[in-house]
Amino acid sequence: MARNITYRPGWRLNIPVTNPLIPLSGRAVRYGILTGIALADRRADGTTPVDFGPFVARLPVRDELTGGIAVGAALFYRDDVAFLTNNPTGTHYFGIAFGAVGSGLTATIEVIHSVTPGAGTLAVGSIGTAQIALGAVNEPRMAPASLTGLIASVVPNANVVGGLLVLHRIDCPSASQDNNIVLTHRTRIIDAWALNTGIAAHATADTWQVRNAAIPVSDIVAKTATINAVRRISTIDPAQAEIAVGGTLRVTTVLSLNAAVTAYILGIRVA
């Protein structure tokens, strides 16, 4: 046995708990980020014997989210209340419900206390924005197969950390019309191209142009007669290239024979 091990297995310790101020035997307690159960009342020296390990205990649990608490639901410890809760906000993970609680009610049920691991799979709701540093990934930023302005940070001048590109696709029908997208984030247009679509013949008089609402951002691009051709803009007006939050990214098409294109507009988020 290693001589530097002071406790084995180390789940039961006499410590000055963080919360509550005066722990009582059988009460759920917190010590830093750890949760456990008091094995006796607080002693005269200010310490309390606490079991931090896996156990099953009957504890009061309140449904604060309404809808009831099902067996297997994650439960949390919140300071200065005498019950566990299913509300993860401002709390510390405690364990899993081994019994059910009715909607909006408080009941004493068996709870499986499990130690939150430093890595691996955690219970649903055991990590929220309060547990993650500002600017790091949090729950709203982890939606699968999505890219939002919260993920694509702004790209300032002379930034030393590279920023992500954002791409908008606009399918334009064969018509003389404005094809609009209202942007939710300020974006600087840095490139655009379009694919000739539709089965009808094309002509150089069929054109498209990228605009900031009614004001041109790019030159007018002629489709040419080539089927499935890809045509790219050749100029960008820097005075109009930044589209504000709530601004209109527009691809204006002009019909001669076939104005249908799929336009791709490339940009970066800016403050």
Secondary structure, DSSP 8 states (H G I E B T S, - for coil): --TT--SSS--EEEE--SBSSS--TT-EEEETTEEEEESS---TTS-EEEE-SSEEEEEEEE-SSSS-B-TT-EEEE-TT-SSEES--TT-EEEEEESS-B-TT-EEEEEEEE----SSS---TTSS-GGGS-TTS--GGG--TT---TTTS----TT-SS---EEEEEEEE-SSSEEEEEE-SS-EEEEEEEEEE-SSS---TT-EEEEEETTEESB--EE--S-TT-EEE---B-TTT-EE-TT-EEEEEEE-SS---EEEEEEEEE--
